[in-house]
Amino acid sequence: MNDAAAWSGLEEARRWVREATRIAVLTGAGVSAESGVPTFRDAQTGLWANFRPEELATPEAFRAHPQRVWDWYAERRARLVDAQPNAGHVALAEFQARHPDRLTLITQNVDGLHQKAGSTGVLALHGNLFEDRWLDPCLNSALHGGRLGCDPTTAVAGSPPRCADCGNLLRPGVVWFGEMLPMDALDAAERAAAACELMLVVGTSGAVYP
């Protein structure tokens, strides 16, 4: 493609963005590459080079080896905690701030950089690396003062932390192999994709399922 054709294509893309009243954006790992965020598989370095992600990122692996899996995610968090949004994250956040009713942001990324850039209402299909949730729903209200479920404030520090009342484990708030996507985010993403006049796909081949 020559420069004239590239410029013409860019101008046409700008026109589409300018004229669309509803825009959906789907982002993947490529959008965070300039922030120094390794892909899921590139993160296998050092001690973890001997493990495949499929051996660690599953509910079965966590139940069998909770400390090993928790430590792997702790290292990933440590590597990403100082990562900063790049121009792509910032551009999307600024566009959304100017046109809050026009853009819905959907991401496969778990790094939280869209949120750090200022984007709101991000539909994180694969969860968030920096959030935790309880491994199992606890229905024994007698253990929790008559309340169903664990109270996050009762988590006892450990590797991984546990609920002080019932011993339930905390786990990383990401989607593991073999798990369903969060239905609220998935439903909202499907509605946004169906309703949009323009959809932008950035940094993902769309080949990963789910």
N, C-alpha and C positions, 0 to 999 in steps of 0.2 A: 504494500500500500504506500503510495507516494504522499508527500506532505499535504498536497491539495486535497486529496481524498480523505486523509485523516482529519484535516481541519473541517471539512464539510461534514464528516460524521460527528465530530464533536459539537458543531453548531446544531445539528439535528437533535442530538441528545439533550443539549441545553433547552431546545424548544420543547421537547417532550416534558422535561421536568418543569419548565415554566408554565405549561398549559394544563398539566394534569392536576385535577382537584384532589385526588386520592392516590397516594404513593405508598407502596410497600417495599421495604428493603430487607433482603436476607443476607446476612454476613456470615463468613466462616473464618477459618484459621488464617487465611491469607491477609485479612484486613489487619491482623495484629502482628504480622511478621516484622514490620518496621519498628515496632515497640520492643523487639527482642524476645517475643514470646515464642518458644519452640512449639512445633506441632506436637500432638499427642505422642507420636512415636519417636520424634526427635528428642523428647524429654528423657528417654532411656539412656542415661549416662552413669558413669561410675559404678557403684554397687548394683544399681538397677539395670545395667546393661545385660545382666544375665536373665532378666525376666521379660516376658512379653506383656504388653498392656492387657491382653485378653486373660492373662493369668492373675492379674491384680484387680482389675476394674470390674469385678462381679460380686453380687451378693454372696455367692458361695465362697469366694476367696476371703471375703471379710469375715464371714462366720468361722471359717477354718483358721485363719491367721489374722485376727483383727489388728494386732500391733504392727505386723509387717505392712499391711495395706494402709493403715493410718500413717505410719512413718513415711511411706511413699508419697502420700498426698501432702504431708507436712513439708517434705522437701520441695515438692512442686509449688506449694504456697510460698515458701521462703524465696524461691527463685523469681516469683512473679510479683511479690508484694510491692516492690519498688518500681515496677513497670509503669510507664506513663502513656497516656493516650497519644496517638500520632495524628497527623493531619487528617487522615480519613475519619477517625473517631470524632475529632473536633468539628469537621465540616458537617457531619451528620447531626451532631448535637446542636450546632448553630442553626442549621436549616430547620430543625424541629422547633427550636426556640422561636424562630421567626414565623413559622407556619405550624403551630401545634396541632391543628386539626387536619393537616394534609398528609402527615407522614407517620407510618407505623413501622417500628424497627423490630425485626425478628433476627435472632442470632443463634448460631450453633456454638458460639464460644462460651467458655465458662470463666474467663479471666476477669470479668467485671469492668473492662476498660471503657465500654460504652457508657456505663453508669458513671464511672469516674470522670468522663469527659462532659457529663451533664445531661445525657439523654435520659428521658423519663419514660415510664411505661414499657421498658424493654421486655420483649417476650423471649426469655432465655430458654430455648427448647431443651438444652442439655443441663440446665441448672447453673449453679454458681459455686466455683471452687472455694470461695471464702465464706460460704454459709454452711451450717451443719443442720442435720435433722436427726430425729430418733430412728434407730434401725427398725424397730417394730412398734406398731400401735399398742399402747398399754391400756387394757380395758379393766384392770383391777383397781376400781376406784378406792377400795379400802386402803390401798398402799399410798394413795395420794390425797388423803384428807377429804375423800368424797368426790374428788374431781377425776374425770377421765383424762388420761394422757399425762405425759411427763411435763414437768415445769422446767424449761431451760435454765432457770436460775438455780436449780438444784444439782446441776451437773457437777460431778466431782472430778477434779483434774486427774488426768491419767493418759495413757496411750493405748486405746482411745479413752476419752472421758466416759463416765457412766452416770446414770440417774441415781441420786442418793437414796431415793425411795424404793425403786424396784430393780435397780441394777441394769436397766436397759442401756445399750450402747449408743453413743452418738456416732454418726457416720457423716462423711462429706456429702454436701447437698448437690451432688451431680448425678446424672443418669448413667447407670452402669450397663454393661453389655447384658442383654436379656431382660432389661426393664422397659416398661412403657414410658413414653414421654409424658410430662405433666399435662393432664388433660386441659386445665384452664389455659395454659400457654398455647397448647396445640390448637384448641378450638378457636382461640382469638386469632392465631396466625392464619388458620384456614379461612376465617371470615374476612380478614384483611386482604388475603390473596384473592379471594373471590370478588371483593368489592373494589379493588384498586383499578385505576386506569393505566397505571404504569408500575411495573415491578422491576427493581434493580437487584441483581444477584452479584455480590462482591466477595471475592476471596474464598469461594467454595465451588467445587465441581458438582455438588449435589449428589455425589455417588455414595456417601456414607448413609447407611440406614440403621436406625431411624435418624 
